[in-house]
Amino acid sequence: MVTHYGARYAMGTRLEIVAWDLSEKAFQSLLSEITEEVNRIENVLSVYSRTSFIHNLNSRANEKPVLLNNEIWSLVQNCLRFNRKTKGAFDITLGLSHDLSKYDENSNERRDSSMSGATDTLILDSQRHSIQFSHPGMSLDFGAIGKGYTLDKVRSIVTSAGVNNALINFGRSIIYAKGNHPSGNPWNIGIQTPGFASKPINITATLDDLFLSTSASFRGKGTTAELHPHIIDPRSGAPVNEMRQVSITSSTGIEAEALSTALVVLSDTEGNWIIKEFPESQIVKIFNSNALPNLAGSSN
């Protein structure tokens, strides 16, 4: 039995693929198809590429409706669903509030109060599948769920190829696995304890046709971890200002990333109702020094 490994650079990070129980030729074909699909999605969703569809949409939708193809229309609808489920803690319509360089915690300026949420900032035509922004300066950004959405597509490729055992790690923030590890055991993924936690925790998530997403308000590992305000509360425009890490399993990549991002934004109390709505998910929240697991897996 040969274990195959491949890696590509995509979406500003590393995409790693491990698979076994298939030939080298079949693996290379799989790797090629995955690479092509990942590049396609990046060329559609990237806000940094001037040739991407989303960059083009953001430059035009303030002035007039922009027609969406079925894929992007469905993606927008899915994101709006998570916006409603999280009561605005997950939002793809951050617009100007996403510019953290302009954020001043001592200022009264926050996201324009008239921009109360994604469903209020978008003018959607379900017949024409068109979208327009209702406020100047708004834009769409799928960065919070881009890798998860991409892995949903990759899962379809893996399934169509008849691959039974595989693990795909995208930027160490989201993982998809199906079948078994080459040892014959399940894919058991350890959730790392951040350095600021009061004590180590030993928690694993068992993945079989499941996704594991981790979001955090800090950068770095162990004792070198430092608060990094790259996740903001879209309801106010304020960055998350305490050390938080959330890991969550889900049956889809987009759901895993949307919920892990939202749970970092929300307080413990605010997040409890989200957890109750997803009883099949394994969730581990670590806020400051407290680990708060809600587990379907194992912990010690």
N, C-alpha and C positions, 0 to 999 in steps of 0.2 A: 504494500500500500504506500503510495506516494502522496505527500502533502504538498500542495502548491501554494506559492505566495507571490503576490504582485502588489505594487504600490504605484500610485500616480499622484501628481500635485494638482489639486483642483480647488476652486473656491477659496484660495488663499491658505490652504492647509493640505494635509496628507491624507489620502484615501488608501487604506490598506485592505487587501482581500486575501483570505485564507480559505482554501477549499480542498477537499479530498474525495476519494472514491470516484474520480474521473480521470480521463487521459490528459496528457500534457497538451495535445492538440485541442481538446475540448476546453481546457482551462484557458488557453491563449485566445481562443475564439470568444469565450465568455468575457475575459478581460478586455478585449477589443470592443465588444458590444457595450459593456459598462462604461468604458472610457468615452465612447462616442456619445452616449446618452448623458453622462455627467457634463461633458463639454457643451452639449446642446442646451441643457437647462441653465448652465452658467451664462451662456450667451443670451438667454431670455431674461433671467432674473437679476443679473448684476446691476447694481446702481452705480458702479464704478466704470463700467464700459460705456462709452458714448454711442456704441453701435447696438447696445442691447435693446430689447423691446421695452423693458421697464424704464430705462433712461429716456427713451423716446416718448413713452406715455407720460412720464412726469413732466417733460418739457412742454407737452401740448394740452394736458387735461385741465389745466387752469383756465384755458381759453375756450375750449369746445369739447364736446363728447368724443371719446376715442373708442373705436370698436375693438372688442376683445375676441380672440378665438375661443373655442370651447374649453381648451385647457386652462387658460388664464382666467376665464370667467368662473369656472368651477373652483379654481384655487382661491380666488377672491371670496367667493361664497363660503368656502370652508373656513377661511380666516375670520370672516365676519361671524360665523357660528361660534368660534372660540372666543371672539371678542365678547359676545353675549354671555357665553357660559362663565367667563371670568369677570364679568361686570366691568369690562374695560381695562383689566390688568394686562391683557395681551392685545396689541393694537398695531396694525400695519400702516396706519395713517399718521405717523409721528410728525412728519413735516418739519417745520422749523424747530419744534421742541427737541428734535433729535440732536441739535447742535450743542453739545455740552460745553464747548468753548465759550458760549454766550450765557451759560447758566450761572447765576449768582445766588447762593443760598441765603444771602441777606437781603435779596431784592424781593419785592412783591410781584415781580414779573414771573408769570408761569405760563403754561400753555393757555392760549386765548380761551376764556371761559365759554365763548360761543362754540368752540370746537370740543364738544362734550364727548365725542367718541367716534369710532369708525363709521357707524351707521348714520351719523349725523353729518359727516364731512364728505360723504360720497353721494353723488347723484347717479343712480343706477337705472338703466333701462333694460328690464328683463326680456323684452321683445327683441331689441336690437343687440343685446349683449354689449352695451356701451357704458362707459364710465366717465364722469366728470367731477372735478373737485369743486366744492362749494365755497372754499376760502382760498385766497391768494397765498402762494408759498407752500401749499401742502404737497405731499408726495407719498408714494407707496414705497415701502421697504420690506422685502420678504426675508431679510437677513436672519431673523430669529428662527425661521422655520425652513430656510433654504436647504440645509443639509438633510433635514428630516424628510422633506418633500422629495428630494433627490433619491434618498434611500428607499422610499416607497416605490419609486420607479425601478430602482435597481432590484428590489425584491421581485418585481414582476419578471424581470429579465432572468434572474436566477431560477425562478419557478418554471418559466417557459423552457429553459435549457435543461430541465430535469435534474438539476443539482440538488442533492438531498442534504448535504452537510457543508455548511459555509459560515464564515464570520466576516463581517465587513465593518471596519473601524474608520469613522470619518472624523478626523481632526481630534480624536480622543474626547469629543463631546457627545457623540451619538454612535451607538453600536447596533448592528442588526445581526442576529444569528439564527440559524435553523439547523435541525438535526443534532448531531453529536460532534464533540471534539474527536480528533483522531485517536485518542486513547479509548474511545468508546463511551466515555462519560458525557453527561450533558455539558453544554457551554455554561459554566459557572463564572460570572463576571464579578470581581471584587469591586466594591465601592470604596474609594480611597478616603480616609479620614483626613480632613484638612488640618493644617498645623495649629489653627486657633482653637480647635475642639479641646474641651477640658480633659478628655480621656479617649484613647483609641477605641474605635468600634470595628467589629468584624462582621461585615454584612456582604452577602453575595446575592446576586440576582441570577436566576436560572432562565436562560433565553432559549426558546424553541419557537421560531417564527414570531419573535417579539423584538421590540426595540428598547434600548436603554439610553435615555438622554440625561445629561448632567449640565446644569446651569449654575453659575457662581458669580458673585459680585466682586471677586478678587482675582488677581493674577499671581502666579508663582506657586511653589510647592512648599510643604512643610512649614518651618519657621520663617521662611522668606516670603510667605504669602502677604500681599499688601492689597488694601482696598483699591479697586479700580472701577470708577463710575461709568462703566460701559453699558450697564443695564439701567434703564430709567423707568420710572412710573409714568406711563403715558397719560394718566389721569391728571397729573400735575406738571410733568416735565422735569421733576426732581430725580436725580440719580439715587439709586439705593445706597444708603450711607452707613451700612453695617455689614459685617462679614456674614455672608449667607451662601449656602450650597444646597441645591435640591437635585436629587436623582429620582427618575420615575421611569417605570416600564409601561409600555403601551402596545397595542396591536397595530398601530400605525406610527410612522416616523413623525409626521406632521403634528399629530396629537401629542406625542411625547415631548417634542420641542416647545410647542405652544404652552403646555401645562407646566413644564419645568421653568420656563421663563416667567410665567404668571405667578407661580408660587414663590419665586425669589422676590418679586415685587410686593406681594401681599404679606401682611402680618400673619402671625400664627392664627389669630382669631378669624381674620378674613379668609384665610386659606382652608379652614376646616370644612367649609361647605363644599369646596371643590373636591377635596379628598373623598367626601362622602358620596359624591356623584360618580366616582370612578372606583368602585370597590374591587375591580379586577386588577387594578394597577398596584404595583409595589412602589411605595414612595418613602424616601428618606430625606428629611429636612434637617439641616444643621444650621441653626441661627446663632451667631456669636459662639458660645461654647456649648450649646445644648443640642444634642442629637435627638430628633423626634421621629423615629421610624414608624411607618404604618405598613406592615410587612405581610406579603403573601409568601415570602421566601424565608431565609434563615438569618439569624443574628446570634452573636455570642457576646 
